[in-house]
Amino acid sequence: MKNKICSLEKFQSLLKDGMRIMVGGFAGCGVPEILIGAIVASKVKDLTIISNDSTHPGEGVAELIAAGQVKKLIASHIGMNPQTAEKMFAKELAVELVPRGSLAERIRAKGAGLGGVLTQTGLGTEVEAGKEIIKIEGESWLLELPLGADLAIIRGSLVDLAGNIVYYGTTSNFNQVMATAADLVVAAAETIVEVGQIEPKDVMTPGIFVDYIVGGEPHER
């Protein structure tokens, strides 16, 4: 079995300027804080970050934005972090807002190998700009294309040495789907256990999707 345990230094060696990085979490819940801290310390720049939101000042994706490392943010909302809007209006940060359901489905489509998803969410709004509209039985549908990344950083409550993950409560949020949609997946683990200590029926992300595991993630509040 491949040894997937990874130090923060090894994780930092995987980072490059200009990467597209998916960050799990929802409003600060389930965010891989130790990996975000390592990205900040690495000083890589011009990143495209894909996340549900830009969290609150001083935590999660907000730390990357404050450090000036993010060139573009793809998210469903930015209202919890005033600095995101400030940087957007100052043209220091490009922001692409995607309806939350569409964001999740675009990521899922990438992981499932689909060519996109059809939705009526966003029709007649700025969301449809530049996108293909398809007619089906007289109704209009917006084609949303798959969304993938070079790297996904996710957070697992319980992770075994093979990378099988259990998420407690709502920490599964975007972590689960993002694990399927990136070229490289690194999981920050709250607790690491031996293979066999997680019942197969309880696995929420199979280890086949996880390339590296970094221990030491603080337990979710």
Backbone as CSV, one residue per row, in Angstrom:
resi,resn,N_x,N_y,N_z,CA_x,CA_y,CA_z,C_x,C_y,C_z
1,MET,0.845,-1.202,0.000,0.000,0.000,0.000,0.880,1.252,0.000
2,LYS,0.559,2.184,-0.861,1.302,3.440,-0.929,1.177,4.216,0.385
3,ASN,2.304,4.760,0.844,2.274,5.608,2.038,1.778,6.993,1.640
4,LYS,0.578,7.347,2.108,-0.026,8.616,1.727,0.201,9.723,2.753
5,ILE,0.816,9.389,3.872,1.075,10.402,4.892,2.095,11.403,4.362
6,CYS,1.793,12.658,4.553,2.562,13.734,3.919,2.813,14.843,4.944
7,SER,4.028,15.378,4.949,4.332,16.521,5.817,3.840,17.808,5.164
8,LEU,3.746,18.855,5.958,3.374,20.150,5.384,4.423,20.628,4.397
9,GLU,5.686,20.301,4.657,6.763,20.699,3.733,6.602,20.000,2.388
10,LYS,6.250,18.710,2.422,6.012,17.974,1.186,4.812,18.571,0.452
11,PHE,3.761,18.885,1.198,2.588,19.503,0.590,2.977,20.806,-0.104
12,GLN,3.774,21.628,0.554,4.183,22.901,-0.043,4.985,22.700,-1.330
13,SER,5.709,21.597,-1.425,6.499,21.325,-2.636,5.607,21.020,-3.839
14,LEU,4.342,20.705,-3.590,3.400,20.416,-4.675,2.788,21.688,-5.259
15,LEU,2.951,22.793,-4.549,2.298,24.040,-4.940,3.077,24.774,-6.016
16,LYS,2.338,25.447,-6.917,2.954,26.234,-7.986,2.154,27.512,-8.198
17,ASP,2.835,28.555,-8.640,2.132,29.784,-9.017,1.108,29.469,-10.104
18,GLY,-0.034,30.136,-10.038,-1.039,29.997,-11.082,-1.916,28.767,-10.978
19,MET,-1.777,27.996,-9.911,-2.602,26.784,-9.772,-4.081,27.117,-9.595
20,ARG,-4.903,26.171,-10.009,-6.343,26.226,-9.731,-6.590,25.265,-8.572
21,ILE,-7.055,25.801,-7.441,-7.189,25.018,-6.221,-8.622,25.047,-5.710
22,MET,-9.193,23.869,-5.496,-10.491,23.754,-4.841,-10.274,23.669,-3.342
23,VAL,-11.087,24.380,-2.589,-10.980,24.387,-1.130,-12.318,23.952,-0.542
24,GLY,-12.317,22.826,0.172,-13.539,22.347,0.796,-13.973,23.247,1.929
25,GLY,-15.229,23.080,2.325,-15.750,23.874,3.435,-16.967,24.691,3.041
26,PHE,-17.641,25.190,4.072,-18.855,25.990,3.876,-18.955,26.938,5.064
27,ALA,-18.756,28.213,4.795,-18.838,29.233,5.849,-17.915,28.917,7.028
28,GLY,-16.760,28.374,6.727,-15.782,28.058,7.762,-15.881,26.657,8.303
29,CYS,-16.980,25.948,8.027,-17.168,24.583,8.515,-16.536,23.596,7.532
30,GLY,-15.633,22.758,8.048,-15.007,21.755,7.185,-13.874,22.286,6.325
31,VAL,-13.330,23.430,6.679,-12.226,24.024,5.910,-10.887,23.424,6.369
32,PRO,-10.013,23.039,5.449,-8.708,22.489,5.818,-7.725,23.592,6.211
33,GLU,-7.833,24.050,7.439,-7.087,25.231,7.885,-5.572,25.051,7.824
34,ILE,-5.052,23.859,8.201,-3.594,23.704,8.215,-3.018,23.758,6.805
35,LEU,-3.783,23.302,5.821,-3.303,23.348,4.437,-3.354,24.773,3.904
36,ILE,-4.383,25.516,4.265,-4.450,26.917,3.861,-3.284,27.691,4.481
37,GLY,-3.000,27.416,5.751,-1.863,28.066,6.390,-0.558,27.769,5.681
38,ALA,-0.410,26.531,5.211,0.808,26.152,4.490,0.900,26.856,3.145
39,ILE,-0.249,27.072,2.497,-0.246,27.801,1.216,0.154,29.252,1.452
40,VAL,-0.395,29.856,2.503,-0.023,31.233,2.829,1.477,31.331,3.053
41,ALA,2.031,30.397,3.833,3.463,30.419,4.150,4.328,30.182,2.921
42,SER,3.794,29.462,1.934,4.574,29.153,0.722,4.760,30.361,-0.187
43,LYS,3.849,31.336,-0.061,3.875,32.563,-0.861,3.638,32.338,-2.353
44,VAL,3.057,31.192,-2.743,2.678,31.029,-4.144,1.632,32.079,-4.481
45,LYS,1.547,32.451,-5.756,0.672,33.567,-6.130,-0.112,33.248,-7.390
46,ASP,-0.969,34.211,-7.769,-1.800,34.113,-8.980,-2.686,32.871,-8.974
47,LEU,-3.201,32.519,-7.815,-4.031,31.326,-7.686,-5.469,31.598,-8.112
48,THR,-6.105,30.582,-8.670,-7.554,30.581,-8.846,-8.119,29.666,-7.771
49,ILE,-8.956,30.213,-6.919,-9.538,29.450,-5.820,-11.006,29.167,-6.114
50,ILE,-11.388,27.909,-5.967,-12.779,27.485,-6.134,-13.279,27.054,-4.766
51,SER,-14.271,27.765,-4.261,-14.769,27.515,-2.907,-16.204,27.979,-2.819
52,ASN,-16.963,27.407,-1.914,-18.336,27.883,-1.750,-18.376,29.370,-1.427
53,ASP,-17.414,29.847,-0.602,-17.411,31.236,-0.165,-15.988,31.630,0.195
54,SER,-15.804,32.868,0.634,-14.460,33.315,1.022,-14.343,33.448,2.536
55,THR,-15.154,32.689,3.255,-15.201,32.616,4.716,-15.168,33.989,5.386
56,HIS,-14.806,33.994,6.664,-14.766,35.235,7.430,-13.329,35.739,7.509
57,PRO,-13.119,37.031,7.717,-11.760,37.553,7.845,-10.970,36.770,8.897
58,GLY,-9.736,36.420,8.535,-8.864,35.732,9.482,-8.950,34.229,9.471
59,GLU,-9.785,33.644,8.601,-9.862,32.190,8.539,-10.128,31.722,7.120
60,GLY,-9.716,30.496,6.855,-9.996,29.868,5.578,-9.478,30.638,4.379
61,VAL,-10.271,30.635,3.322,-9.897,31.295,2.065,-9.589,32.774,2.278
62,ALA,-10.209,33.378,3.275,-9.957,34.797,3.556,-8.484,35.079,3.802
63,GLU,-7.767,34.115,4.374,-6.339,34.304,4.622,-5.559,34.406,3.317
64,LEU,-5.931,33.612,2.342,-5.258,33.660,1.038,-5.547,34.975,0.326
65,ILE,-6.794,35.434,0.446,-7.167,36.707,-0.183,-6.425,37.861,0.479
66,ALA,-6.366,37.851,1.803,-5.666,38.917,2.522,-4.191,38.953,2.189
67,ALA,-3.609,37.795,1.912,-2.182,37.715,1.585,-1.893,38.104,0.137
68,GLY,-2.938,38.381,-0.644,-2.747,38.791,-2.033,-2.327,37.664,-2.955
69,GLN,-2.632,36.419,-2.578,-2.193,35.276,-3.375,-3.229,34.807,-4.390
70,VAL,-4.441,35.368,-4.303,-5.530,34.905,-5.160,-5.762,35.880,-6.307
71,LYS,-5.692,35.360,-7.515,-5.949,36.164,-8.714,-7.434,36.135,-9.083
72,LYS,-8.056,34.953,-8.882,-9.464,34.802,-9.227,-10.137,33.904,-8.196
73,LEU,-11.366,34.263,-7.823,-12.177,33.462,-6.912,-13.444,33.042,-7.625
74,ILE,-13.723,31.745,-7.608,-14.976,31.208,-8.131,-15.752,30.694,-6.926
75,ALA,-16.881,31.332,-6.619,-17.602,31.025,-5.382,-19.081,31.328,-5.549
76,SER,-19.875,30.886,-4.562,-21.317,31.153,-4.629,-21.696,32.440,-3.912
77,HIS,-20.882,32.881,-2.940,-21.146,34.179,-2.327,-19.901,34.663,-1.582
78,ILE,-19.847,35.982,-1.367,-18.666,36.581,-0.733,-19.054,37.514,0.409
79,GLY,-20.310,37.468,0.832,-20.830,38.462,1.768,-20.250,38.425,3.160
80,MET,-19.625,37.307,3.564,-19.100,37.225,4.926,-17.727,37.876,5.074
81,ASN,-17.115,38.202,3.941,-15.752,38.736,3.984,-15.680,40.066,3.233
82,PRO,-15.756,41.202,3.914,-15.748,42.505,3.244,-14.511,42.737,2.379
83,GLN,-13.384,42.137,2.752,-12.157,42.366,1.985,-12.254,41.797,0.572
84,THR,-13.022,40.723,0.410,-13.201,40.158,-0.926,-13.847,41.187,-1.851
85,ALA,-14.920,41.819,-1.378,-15.593,42.829,-2.184,-14.691,44.031,-2.429
86,GLU,-13.948,44.429,-1.412,-13.032,45.568,-1.570,-12.011,45.300,-2.664
87,LYS,-11.434,44.116,-2.648,-10.433,43.778,-3.652,-11.068,43.629,-5.037
88,MET,-12.296,43.136,-5.066,-12.992,42.993,-6.343,-13.260,44.365,-6.965
89,PHE,-13.778,45.303,-6.169,-14.083,46.637,-6.699,-12.819,47.415,-7.038
90,ALA,-11.709,47.085,-6.361,-10.429,47.726,-6.671,-9.723,47.050,-7.835
91,LYS,-10.380,46.022,-8.413,-9.842,45.253,-9.538,-8.526,44.557,-9.187
92,GLU,-8.386,44.205,-7.913,-7.238,43.423,-7.467,-7.562,41.933,-7.434
93,LEU,-8.844,41.614,-7.604,-9.307,40.231,-7.530,-10.481,40.047,-8.475
94,ALA,-10.385,39.058,-9.355,-11.508,38.710,-10.230,-12.409,37.745,-9.470
95,VAL,-13.707,37.994,-9.517,-14.668,37.137,-8.820,-15.712,36.643,-9.802
96,GLU,-15.884,35.335,-9.867,-16.956,34.724,-10.658,-17.952,34.119,-9.680
97,LEU,-19.139,34.691,-9.639,-20.170,34.186,-8.740,-21.029,33.146,-9.459
98,VAL,-21.180,31.995,-8.829,-21.927,30.875,-9.403,-22.984,30.449,-8.396
99,PRO,-24.247,30.313,-8.799,-25.261,29.828,-7.861,-24.787,28.540,-7.179
100,ARG,-25.059,28.410,-5.888,-24.469,27.309,-5.114,-24.773,25.934,-5.699
101,GLY,-26.010,25.710,-6.070,-26.354,24.410,-6.647,-25.613,24.158,-7.943
102,SER,-25.495,25.195,-8.758,-24.773,25.060,-10.029,-23.293,24.803,-9.781
103,LEU,-22.733,25.459,-8.755,-21.325,25.241,-8.426,-21.085,23.781,-8.043
104,ALA,-21.939,23.253,-7.171,-21.800,21.860,-6.752,-21.970,20.903,-7.927
105,GLU,-22.953,21.183,-8.788,-23.213,20.293,-9.925,-22.104,20.359,-10.976
106,ARG,-21.517,21.526,-11.165,-20.390,21.641,-12.111,-19.198,20.821,-11.625
107,ILE,-18.948,20.874,-10.326,-17.854,20.081,-9.755,-18.179,18.592,-9.860
108,ARG,-19.410,18.248,-9.525,-19.825,16.840,-9.625,-19.709,16.331,-11.049
109,ALA,-20.066,17.173,-12.026,-19.982,16.772,-13.429,-18.548,16.446,-13.825
110,LYS,-17.621,17.245,-13.343,-16.212,16.973,-13.635,-15.804,15.629,-13.051
111,GLY,-16.168,15.384,-11.804,-15.794,14.131,-11.168,-16.447,12.918,-11.799
112,ALA,-17.642,13.101,-12.354,-18.376,11.989,-12.962,-18.070,11.815,-14.443
113,GLY,-17.241,12.694,-14.992,-16.903,12.591,-16.406,-18.023,13.004,-17.339
114,LEU,-18.880,13.915,-16.878,-19.989,14.398,-17.703,-19.583,15.653,-18.472
115,GLY,-20.296,15.918,-19.558,-19.978,17.075,-20.385,-20.555,18.379,-19.878
116,GLY,-21.318,18.320,-18.800,-21.931,19.514,-18.233,-23.276,19.161,-17.620
117,VAL,-23.951,20.182,-17.119,-25.293,19.998,-16.545,-26.211,21.079,-17.098
118,LEU,-27.482,20.750,-17.212,-28.486,21.698,-17.683,-29.304,22.191,-16.501
119,THR,-29.486,23.494,-16.416,-30.236,24.085,-15.316,-30.969,25.325,-15.803
120,GLN,-32.036,25.673,-15.132,-32.729,26.923,-15.430,-32.345,28.018,-14.443
121,THR,-31.523,27.664,-13.469,-31.047,28.666,-12.511,-30.101,29.640,-13.207
122,GLY,-30.402,30.912,-13.111,-29.550,31.927,-13.738,-30.040,32.427,-15.076
123,LEU,-31.045,31.770,-15.660,-31.589,32.254,-16.929,-32.143,33.668,-16.752
124,GLY,-31.832,34.538,-17.709,-32.329,35.900,-17.658,-31.569,36.794,-16.703
125,THR,-30.446,36.307,-16.192,-29.617,37.100,-15.283,-28.193,37.170,-15.824
126,GLU,-27.327,37.856,-15.081,-25.923,37.950,-15.487,-25.251,36.584,-15.530
127,VAL,-25.803,35.621,-14.830,-25.208,34.277,-14.786,-25.137,33.646,-16.172
128,GLU,-26.091,33.962,-17.044,-26.125,33.313,-18.355,-25.166,33.934,-19.373
129,ALA,-24.517,35.045,-19.035,-23.642,35.740,-19.989,-22.544,34.819,-20.519
130,GLY,-22.489,34.714,-21.854,-21.444,33.941,-22.504,-21.660,32.438,-22.484
131,LYS,-22.794,31.989,-21.954,-23.040,30.548,-21.859,-24.072,30.105,-22.887
132,GLU,-24.010,28.840,-23.241,-24.917,28.294,-24.241,-26.284,28.002,-23.634
133,ILE,-27.319,28.388,-24.350,-28.689,28.099,-23.936,-29.250,27.048,-24.884
134,ILE,-29.760,25.974,-24.320,-30.248,24.846,-25.100,-31.762,24.725,-24.933
135,LYS,-32.468,24.519,-26.046,-33.921,24.357,-26.024,-34.265,22.872,-25.957
136,ILE,-35.093,22.495,-24.993,-35.562,21.121,-24.867,-37.071,21.160,-24.693
137,GLU,-37.777,20.601,-25.662,-39.238,20.569,-25.651,-39.827,21.952,-25.380
138,GLY,-39.229,22.948,-26.038,-39.741,24.306,-25.957,-39.264,25.098,-24.756
139,GLU,-38.532,24.472,-23.850,-38.033,25.178,-22.668,-36.540,25.480,-22.813
140,SER,-36.128,26.603,-22.246,-34.719,27.001,-22.295,-33.977,26.469,-21.072
141,TRP,-32.770,25.970,-21.329,-31.906,25.451,-20.275,-30.506,26.023,-20.461
142,LEU,-29.877,26.369,-19.366,-28.524,26.905,-19.384,-27.537,25.755,-19.221
143,LEU,-26.567,25.689,-20.138,-25.538,24.663,-20.051,-24.403,25.158,-19.157
144,GLU,-24.204,24.487,-18.039,-23.095,24.788,-17.135,-22.012,23.732,-17.330
145,LEU,-20.811,24.168,-17.643,-19.733,23.244,-17.972,-19.064,22.679,-16.722
146,PRO,-18.421,21.512,-16.843,-17.739,20.906,-15.695,-16.659,21.841,-15.149
147,LEU,-16.406,21.719,-13.857,-15.423,22.567,-13.188,-14.457,21.679,-12.410
148,GLY,-13.183,21.709,-12.814,-12.167,20.914,-12.144,-11.028,21.786,-11.658
149,ALA,-10.004,21.150,-11.098,-8.886,21.908,-10.544,-7.598,21.085,-10.622
150,ASP,-6.486,21.779,-10.486,-5.194,21.095,-10.396,-5.065,20.378,-9.061
151,LEU,-5.619,21.004,-8.014,-5.465,20.508,-6.653,-6.744,20.755,-5.872
152,ALA,-7.151,19.776,-5.086,-8.237,19.972,-4.121,-7.676,19.748,-2.724
153,ILE,-7.917,20.700,-1.825,-7.564,20.510,-0.427,-8.852,20.360,0.358
154,ILE,-8.964,19.243,1.073,-10.196,18.906,1.763,-9.887,18.575,3.229
155,ARG,-10.943,18.438,4.012,-10.775,18.158,5.440,-11.584,16.927,5.807
156,GLY,-10.932,15.961,6.449,-11.610,14.748,6.877,-11.625,14.632,8.388
157,SER,-12.752,14.213,8.946,-12.838,14.022,10.390,-12.061,12.780,10.811
158,LEU,-12.241,11.698,10.068,-11.586,10.430,10.339,-11.043,9.894,9.017
159,VAL,-9.736,9.681,8.964,-9.091,9.265,7.712,-8.185,8.076,8.014
160,ASP,-8.314,6.994,7.241,-7.394,5.885,7.469,-6.174,6.021,6.553
161,LEU,-5.201,5.158,6.749,-3.923,5.282,6.053,-4.041,5.076,4.543
162,ALA,-5.165,4.507,4.092,-5.395,4.347,2.651,-6.100,5.553,2.052
163,GLY,-6.499,6.508,2.919,-7.166,7.712,2.428,-8.674,7.658,2.456
164,ASN,-9.244,6.584,2.991,-10.705,6.529,3.128,-11.140,7.536,4.184
165,ILE,-12.201,8.279,3.897,-12.580,9.404,4.757,-14.012,9.290,5.273
166,VAL,-14.163,9.661,6.552,-15.473,9.887,7.163,-15.537,11.353,7.549
167,TYR,-16.642,12.009,7.218,-16.874,13.410,7.613,-17.950,13.421,8.684
168,TYR,-17.724,14.176,9.747,-18.725,14.277,10.797,-19.678,15.434,10.509
169,GLY,-20.965,15.147,10.599,-21.975,16.191,10.441,-21.883,16.914,9.109
170,THR,-22.039,18.224,9.178,-22.085,19.018,7.948,-20.705,19.314,7.371
171,THR,-19.632,18.775,7.981,-18.295,19.028,7.429,-18.108,18.357,6.070
172,SER,-19.019,17.462,5.695,-18.883,16.832,4.369,-19.047,17.856,3.257
173,ASN,-19.997,18.765,3.399,-20.335,19.826,2.432,-19.635,19.675,1.077
174,PHE,-18.763,20.621,0.712,-18.101,20.560,-0.593,-16.889,19.630,-0.599
175,ASN,-16.435,19.193,0.561,-15.273,18.309,0.619,-15.493,17.035,-0.186
176,GLN,-16.671,16.470,-0.038,-16.953,15.179,-0.649,-16.903,15.241,-2.177
177,VAL,-17.533,16.231,-2.756,-17.579,16.301,-4.220,-16.256,16.806,-4.802
178,MET,-15.571,17.705,-4.094,-14.303,18.226,-4.603,-13.232,17.145,-4.684
179,ALA,-13.330,16.139,-3.815,-12.353,15.047,-3.838,-12.354,14.283,-5.157
180,THR,-13.433,14.405,-5.927,-13.541,13.649,-7.185,-13.125,14.457,-8.410
181,ALA,-12.853,15.760,-8.233,-12.792,16.642,-9.397,-11.461,17.359,-9.585
182,ALA,-10.391,16.855,-8.966,-9.091,17.512,-9.096,-8.023,16.495,-9.487
183,ASP,-6.965,16.988,-10.118,-5.867,16.098,-10.522,-5.125,15.543,-9.313
184,LEU,-5.072,16.335,-8.240,-4.360,15.945,-7.029,-5.238,16.309,-5.834
185,VAL,-5.360,15.393,-4.873,-6.220,15.628,-3.716,-5.413,15.409,-2.434
186,VAL,-5.424,16.413,-1.563,-4.732,16.322,-0.277,-5.767,16.521,0.828
187,ALA,-5.812,15.574,1.752,-6.776,15.635,2.851,-6.083,16.011,4.154
188,ALA,-6.607,17.021,4.821,-6.158,17.369,6.171,-7.019,16.571,7.143
189,ALA,-6.377,15.750,7.965,-7.107,14.823,8.825,-7.118,15.281,10.273
190,GLU,-8.297,15.237,10.880,-8.400,15.479,12.317,-7.862,14.272,13.084
191,THR,-8.232,13.083,12.628,-7.775,11.846,13.257,-7.397,10.847,12.166
192,ILE,-6.211,10.232,12.306,-5.756,9.211,11.365,-5.786,7.857,12.061
193,VAL,-6.359,6.862,11.377,-6.464,5.511,11.945,-5.907,4.485,10.966
194,GLU,-5.699,3.276,11.468,-5.222,2.184,10.625,-6.312,1.742,9.652
195,VAL,-5.865,1.140,8.539,-6.822,0.559,7.591,-7.597,-0.549,8.301
196,GLY,-8.904,-0.545,8.130,-9.759,-1.525,8.780,-10.501,-0.975,9.972
197,GLN,-10.062,0.184,10.463,-10.749,0.781,11.618,-11.982,1.595,11.218
198,ILE,-12.124,1.832,9.933,-13.339,2.461,9.415,-14.165,1.382,8.723
199,GLU,-15.393,1.218,9.142,-16.276,0.251,8.491,-16.502,0.674,7.032
200,PRO,-16.411,-0.271,6.087,-16.615,0.074,4.678,-17.911,0.841,4.426
201,LYS,-18.961,0.498,5.156,-20.256,1.166,4.947,-20.241,2.624,5.390
202,ASP,-19.235,2.987,6.208,-19.164,4.356,6.717,-18.298,5.274,5.865
203,VAL,-17.565,4.703,4.903,-16.665,5.512,4.065,-17.484,6.453,3.188
204,MET,-17.132,7.731,3.221,-17.854,8.733,2.430,-17.038,9.197,1.222
205,THR,-15.714,9.200,1.357,-14.822,9.412,0.211,-13.860,8.235,0.165
206,PRO,-13.930,7.399,-0.881,-13.004,6.272,-0.978,-11.565,6.740,-1.160
207,GLY,-10.637,5.987,-0.603,-9.231,6.357,-0.651,-8.651,6.477,-2.042
208,ILE,-9.293,5.883,-3.034,-8.779,5.969,-4.403,-8.716,7.417,-4.887
209,PHE,-9.533,8.288,-4.292,-9.544,9.688,-4.701,-8.475,10.528,-3.995
210,VAL,-7.886,10.003,-2.937,-6.989,10.800,-2.087,-5.527,10.441,-2.356
211,ASP,-4.732,11.447,-2.700,-3.314,11.220,-2.992,-2.439,11.338,-1.756
212,TYR,-2.731,12.330,-0.905,-1.909,12.563,0.280,-2.780,12.893,1.480
213,ILE,-2.250,12.562,2.661,-2.932,12.856,3.931,-1.973,13.651,4.813
214,VAL,-2.442,14.756,5.348,-1.660,15.545,6.298,-2.393,15.515,7.637
215,GLY,-1.727,15.065,8.679,-2.344,14.991,9.990,-2.251,16.313,10.732
216,GLY,-2.926,16.366,11.874,-2.793,17.544,12.735,-3.854,18.604,12.566
217,GLU,-4.864,18.353,11.748,-5.964,19.333,11.615,-6.718,19.405,12.937
218,PRO,-6.901,20.609,13.488,-7.659,20.721,14.753,-9.079,20.185,14.578
219,HIS,-9.621,19.634,15.645,-10.972,19.109,15.570,-11.968,20.240,15.335
220,GLU,-12.932,19.979,14.473,-13.945,20.979,14.116,-14.692,21.409,15.355
221,ARG,-14.891,22.716,15.480,-15.611,23.247,16.626,-17.090,22.872,16.545
